[in-house]
Amino acid sequence: MDIFLSFLYAFLVGGAFCVIAQLLIDLTSMTPARILVLYVCTGVLLGALGLYQPLFSFAGAGASVPLVGFGGNIAEGVKKAVDEKGALGILSGPLTAAAIGTTAALVFGYLAAILFKSRPKRL
């Protein structure tokens, strides 16, 4: 029963993020790119306030997979780096905390660009 509740909480929280994004697209003039930035900044803010970790503990992948999780990861990296390196950690923390995900995105994007030929969209 515990695994079912874990899946349910992840689905509900992740789904709530999706619903909010869809409402922002439908009801405002915000572009998807701005909504993505808003989600990353929200994750950083939740992480800085100490609210992201409880959300992650409650929702698991529902909170860690979306862009809010990326922002929370950045905030945790900054906190850890500032504790270790002082003010220099403000600059190095986000880079080291998000290095694996960023590297994977760059490598797979590069491989996709090599393997597949892009072409303009026909109207």
C-alpha positions, 0 to 999 in steps of 0.5 A, spaced: 500 500 500 505 504 501 508 504 494 501 505 491 501 512 495 508 514 493 505 513 486 499 517 487 503 522 491 508 523 485 502 523 480 498 528 483 504 533 485 507 532 478 500 533 475 499 539 479 505 542 476 503 540 469 496 543 470 499 550 473 503 550 466 497 549 462 493 554 465 499 559 464 499 557 457 491 558 456 490 564 460 496 568 460 500 571 454 506 567 457 510 563 452 512 556 454 520 558 455 518 563 460 514 558 464 520 554 464 524 559 467 518 561 472 518 553 474 526 553 475 526 560 479 520 557 483 524 551 485 530 555 487 526 559 491 523 553 494 530 550 495 532 557 498 526 557 503 527 550 505 521 547 502 523 543 496 526 537 500 519 536 504 516 536 497 521 532 495 520 527 501 512 527 500 512 527 492 518 523 490 519 523 482 513 528 482 517 533 485 524 532 482 523 530 475 520 537 473 524 543 472 522 545 479 526 539 481 532 542 477 531 549 481 531 545 487 537 542 485 541 548 484 539 551 490 541 545 494 548 546 490 549 553 492 547 552 500 553 546 500 558 550 496 557 556 500 558 552 506 564 549 503 567 555 499 564 561 502 562 567 497 565 563 491 560 558 492 555 562 490 558 561 483 560 554 483 555 551 487 549 551 481 554 549 476 557 543 480 550 541 482 547 541 475 553 538 472 550 531 470 544 533 468 546 539 464 552 535 461 547 529 459 542 534 455 548 537 451 551 530 449 544 527 447 542 534 444 549 534 440 548 526 438 541 528 436 544 533 431 549 529 428 544 523 427 538 526 425 537 532 419 533 537 421 529 541 416 524 547 416 517 546 418 513 547 412 507 551 413 
